[in-house]
Amino acid sequence: MKVKALITGTVRKAESKIEVSIALIDAATGTQLWGDEFEEQSADIFLVQRRVAVEAATKLRGKLTGQQEELLARPPSQSAEAYELYLRGKGALRQQTRAGNELAFELFQRALKLDPNMAELCSGTGRVLFNRYYFGGQNVTYYLEQAEKNYQKAISLNPDVATSYSGLAEVYTVRSRYEDVLNLGRQLSRLKPDDPEALVARAAIYRLGCLPEKSVPLLLRAIELDPANESAASLLVAAYGESKQLDKSLEAIHSYQRKFGATTPSHFWSGILYQELEDFEEAQIHFESAIKQRPDDHRAYLLLGILYKQVGKVQKARQAWQMGLQLTRQALNASPEKRLLRGRLLRYYSYLGDRRAARREQNRLLKEDLDGGMYYVLGISYAALGETDKAVLFLKKALHAGELCATSISKKDGLEHLEQSSGYQEFLKERSAIIDRLREHY
């Protein structure tokens, strides 16, 4: 199915009125199929939405069924003010900053007082709380629990909100509940089998559930239906890369950059892909570009340091890791409870060969109730320190705790010596068997 038409137009708010100019454009010829102008009171924003949707759909499809008209007539909220606050909150979330996250929370809470049963607000609140978990600070476990509750409430209020499923899947992934993740994708496929937003959500769920190859056709379909869908284009890069279709992943990232620009995440993915393809010079260019765009990102220096070491630039590798270590310490001072940062601190100590500091962090973690993700970090730490048997032991612990996706070592980890270990090869076979069972079932 090709894109038949595009809707374009302008919206202007003038005092108590909303003025809308809309046009339906034939995608093949560029000619205007239909156009109109609307002027309504601000309180009637949903009436404007319905008029635009019904007339555009009628022009494309002809006469609508009663069910289709009923669906289009259903307002997204009982309050125009709540809906406006929700849209402003979504915009704040796109900033991907702590300040933007807190502004979104404030806007969503104001909107919930006006419409407590708006599923999108509950889903948005779930996203804010999950982001708080990742940003760190006090009560991070509480934020994770509350994010799950808000996503579940959103689904119970309206099972058609696709982002609730993908958001809940992220929560389940952090908790290593992979079968629960994939079950969410199954639920979503039954509800909205050919909606672009639902297709992207299902694709994200397959990636989180360690079946990235199953997300590829969903993303291609979403892009076919909505060529301007940035989320689909970005996820396609990752899905191809994670399913080892590296050439297609490079094609996808070039397509993404032509449409949406050379963003920092796209530079990261390019660096990782070229590193896997052993084009280390090109990989270095992209990692350095990513750091130039975002010099305070403590994660980037780990990857750059590994790359430098692979090409024999040992001193530059140590300098990169030292910079990453310094930034991680600063972030940890601001968020002392965030275990993810402590795990990254351990990785920097281990790659730098600082055994004393690494042992201190390892022992601190081992006193805690660990999840699969932290067992994986311990495995990486021991591998970087050259302790292969312990590395395999903790990678197996990670696997048995439900951590599937991250436990296969790649060139970006710089730990190829593990491949010589018979224990690691046995571990990979066990991991593949688990993923194969998931693939057959889901």
Secondary structure, 3 states (H helix, E strand, C coil): CCCCEEEEEEEEEECCEEEEEEEEEECCCCCEEEEEEEEEEHHHHHHHHHHHHHHHHHHHHCCCCHHHHHHHHCCCCCCHHHHHHHHHHHHHHCCCCHHHHHHHHHHHHHHHHHCCCCHHHHHHHHHHHHHHHHHCCCCHHHHHHHHHHHHHHHHHHCCCCHHHHHHHHHHHHHCCCHHHHHHHHHHHHHHCCCCHHHHHHHHHHHHHCCCHHHHHHHHHHHHHHCCCCHHHHHHHHHHHHHCCCHHHHHHHHHHHHHHHCCCHHHHHHHHHHHHHCCCHHHHHHHHHHHHHHCCCCCCHHHHHHHHHHHCCCHHHHHHHHHHHHHHHHHHHHHCCCCHHHHHHHHHHHHHCCCHHHHHHHHHHHHCCCCCHHHHHHHHHHHHHCCCHHHHHHHHHHHHHCCCCCCCCCCHHHCCHHHHHCHHHHHHHHHHHHHHHHHHHHC
